[in-house]
Amino acid sequence: MLEQRVVEKLALIPDHAKLVVNTSELRIKSIAEVPETLHVTYNSDDVFFARMIEIFNKRWQTLDLISMMQELKRTVASYYNNAYVDFMSIKDSLSSLPTFQKNEEEHSS
């Protein structure tokens, strides 16, 4: 039921990149059918979200979304001395590499 609702809501945003992050306990396989989606599944871990926020804060202006997720995977793996290799899965149906852009109005004021 939850999976169906998530997919329905994501499908309402067809032309924009979407980042979906969920734990491996809550696998949402049908997200792969939703266009323009980057789907990240991870093993439940507090380190994951702390590192994700750090990377987004540092890199949002210079890296695309997939590169940030790959950096996150390397960062968390190195935190665990690479012993925790298969903790994260990255799958996408993106037609381009989404980046965050500064709002030009913020800079002109």
N, C-alpha and C positions, 0 to 999 in steps of 0.2 A: 504494500500500500504506500509506504513512504517513498520507495523507489519510483513508483509510478507518478506520484505528485511532484517529486523533484524533477524528473524528466519533463513532465508537462510544463512546469514553470520555466525551465531552461529553454524549452522550445519556443516560448513566447518572445525570446530575445535572439532571433535567428542570425542577425548580421553583425553581432558584436562578440568579441572574445570573452569567454567566461572561464574563470578558474574555479574548479570544484576540488576541494580537499576533504577527504574523509578517511577514517580509520579502516584498517583491514577487516575489523569485525563487522563493519557496515559496508559491505561490498555492493556497489551500485553498478552492475555490469552494463545496463542499457544506456548509460551516459555516453558510451562510445558512439551511439547512434545520433547524438545531438551535435549539429554542426558548430564549428568555431568554439570548441571546448578543450581546455587543458585539464585533464583529470589526474590528480595526484592521490594515490592511496598509500598510507603509511601505517606502520605498527604503532599503536598508541604509546606515546612517549612525550614527556614534558619538554625535553630538549628540542624536539622537532619544531614546535611552535615558537619557542624563544629564539631559535636560530633563524627561522623563517622571518620573523619580525625584524631581526637585526639585518638580515640580507636585504629585505625590502627597503628598510630605512637607508641603507648605505648605497644600494645599487639601482634603485628605481629609475634614476636619470640616465644611467649609462648602459644597462643591460636589458635585453628582452626578457619576457616572462619565462620562457623555457630555459634560458641561460641561468636565470636566478634559481630555478628549481634544481638544475643540475649542480649549481654551486651549493645549494642546500643539502643535496644528497652527499656530496663530497665532504662538506663540513660536519654533518652528523656522523658519517662513517669514520672520519678521522677522530671525532670525539670519543668514539668507541674503539679506537685503534684498528679500524677496518674489520673488526670482528663481527660487525652487525651489518653486513653487506646488503642483504636482500630486504631491508626494512621499508623500502620505498619504491613505488612504481609510478612512472610518468608516461601517460598516453595522451595523444592529442588528435584532434580532427580540425586543426587550424589550417587556414589557407595562407597565413602569413605569420611573421613573428611579432606578436603584440608587444608594444612598449607603452610605458606611461609617459604622458606628455604634460608639461607644465601649462597651466592656463595663462595665455598671453596677457590677459587683463590683470593678473596678479603682479606682473612685472612692470606694467605701464603706470601703476598708481604710485 
